[in-house]
Amino acid sequence: MRYFPVFLDLKEKACVVVGGGRVAERKVRNLLRAGARVKVISPELTAPLCRLRREGKIAHLARPYRRKDLRGAFLAMAATDDRGVNERVFREATEEGIPVNVVDDPAHSSFIVPSIVEKKDLLVAVSTSGRSPALARLIREKLEREIGPEYPRLLDLLGKVREKVLPLGLGQRKNQKIFRRLLGEDLAALVREKKGRELDRRLLRVLGPGFTRKDLGFRW
């Protein structure tokens, strides 16, 4: 395994994007969706990035990248069409110990960005370790078709179950056994078909009293 897969909590974290074109725009939007505080460094911006600046959603330095621009950043991304600039961003980030991604250049990146399938709180990341982003996109598109709306709803249900089970102090091994049994009950199909009574019956069979849909506050 070339890369260690991990999901970062970027809420209120300072992130720097060097570049103001279409690729940078996509990076900025994803960082904002993750709750990051984003600063963009570029002499020019796309129209959507200009709009985000006017709305106060991003900070903008309207000039070329300079050394020390990454100071205080939690994470950095270089998305310019100038290889020299991208390499300087990579070097500074490396010296400062800041995780950095240089678009389409895994050799000058300390992390790479996977292709994402997002269904509310359900996130599935697909990576080819930087070898073929096109294949990662193809697999992502296939997964997007196959992962139906029942799965984020099932995730909501299982999350509510977990909130009630963990405080019982049963221990990790017992908890794992419970959730394996639940997933073996084909709950996704029951959620998809909205078979509420059968769903309650199977929840009670595995978990006992106090775990019906009503008890959990689960809504379709």
N, C-alpha and C positions, 0 to 999 in steps of 0.2 A: 504493500500500500504506500504509494508515493506521498499522498497528502492525508492529514488527519481531519476527518469531517467534523465540523463544529458549527453551532449556531451562536452568534454573538448578540448580546443585549446592547443595543446602541442607543437606547432611550436617553436623551439629553447628553449624549457623548459628542464631543467636537470632532467632526470629520471634514477633511479638506479634499476637494476635487480640483485638480489642475486641468483646465481645458473647458471650453464653453460651447462645443459643438453638439451634434446629435448624440454621439456616444456618451459624452459627459452628461448630457441631459437625462439619459436613461439611468445612469448611475445616481445622479442627484435625486431623481424621483424615488428610486428604491430606498435610498438612505433616509429620505424624509418619511417614507411609509414606515420605516423601522423606528422612527422617533428621534433620529439624529439631529444635531445642530450642524448645519452644513455651511461651509464657506467655499465659494468658487473663485478660483484665480484664473482670469483670462481677460485679454484686452476686449474681446467681443463675446456676446452671448447669443444663443438662439432666441427666437421670439418667446417660446415658452419659459425659458430661463429668465428672460427679462421680466415676464409677468410674475414669476415667483419672487424675483427681487422686489418689484413694486409692492407686492403683497406682504413683504417682510418675512417671507418664509426661508430665504437664504441670505447670507452675507456675500458681498461681492467685492473683490479687489480688481479693478478694471485696469490691469497691467499684466505684463509677463511675469512668470514665476521667478522669485528670487530666493536665494538661500535664506534660511531661517523662517520661511513662510509656513513650515510644518510645525514649528515650535508649539507645544501644548496640544497637539492633535492626538486623538485616540487611534485614528485610522486615516490612511491617505489613499487616494486613487489618482493615477495619471492617465488622462484620456486625451492627449493632444496628438496631432499628426507630425510632431517634431520628435524624432527618436532621441536627439541630444537632450531635450528638455525632460523627456520621460526618464532617461537614464540619470539625470541629476536629481530628480525627485526620488528615484529608487535609492541612490547613494545616501542622500540626506536622511531618508526614512530609516535606512539600515543603520546609519550612525546613531540616530536618536532612539532606536529600538521601537519604531512605530510600524505596525503592520501596513504593508503597501501592496497595492495591485496596480500593475501597468497593463493596460488593456492590450490583449493579443500578444503578450510578451511574458510567458511564464518564467523565462530565465531571469527576468528582472522583477519578479513578484515574490513576496514572501507568503502570499495566499492567492488563490484563484477563486473566481465567483462561479458557483454552479448554475445550471439551468434549473429553474424553480417551478414546481407545480404548487399553486396556492389555492386552497379551498377553505376560506376563513382561517381558523387556527390550525388547520392541517397543512403542513408544508412538507413537500417531498423534493429533495435536492438530487440532481443528476449531474455527475461529473465524469469526464473522460480523462481526468488528470491533465487537462490542457491539450490533449493530443488531437481531439476533433470536436470542437464546439458544435459543428453542424450535426453530428451524431447525437450529442447531448440534447439538442433542440428537437430532433426527430423523436427520441425516446420520451422527452417531456410532452410533446404533442400527443403521443400515443397514451400516456398516462392520464393526461387531461380528459381524454375521451372515456377512459375506462373507470376513472374514479368519479362515481356519481354523487349527487347531493346527499345521499344517505350517509356517506362517510363523515362529513363534518357534523351532521346531526348525531351520529353514533359517538363521535368524539365528545360532543357536548354531554351526552348521557353518561359516558364512561368517566368524564371529568367530575360530574356530580356524584357518581358512585365513589370515586376515589376520595373526594372531600369528606365523605361519611365513613369510609373504611379506614383510612390512615389514622384518625384519632383513636380508633379502637385498640391500637397498640398490639396488633397480631404478629408483627414481625415481617421482615421482607420476604422470607420464603413463603409464608402463608398468604401474604398479599399477592405474590406472583401466581400462586396456585389458583387463587380466586379469579384473577383476571384472565388467566388461561382458560379456565372453565367458562367464563362469560363469553369469551371470543369463540369458544367451541360451540356455543348455542346458536350460531348463525343470526346474531342480533341485527346485522346489517340488512338482511332481507326483510326482517320484521319491521324495521324502521322505514325501509323503502316502501313497503306495502301498507304501512300504518296499521299494523295488526296489534292494536294496543293491549287487548286482553291477553293474547298469547305472549306478548313482550313482558307484561306484568308477571305472568305465570312463570316464565323462565327466570326472571330476576329473583323472584321469591324462592325458586327452587335452588338457586345457587347461593343467595345472600340471606334469605330468611325474612322475617317481618321487618317492616320499616323501609323497604326498598322498592316500592312500586313507583310508577311514574309520578303519581301525585306526591308521594313522600319525598321524592327527589326534586320536585319542582320542574320536571322535564316537560317542555312544550314541543310539539311537532314543528 
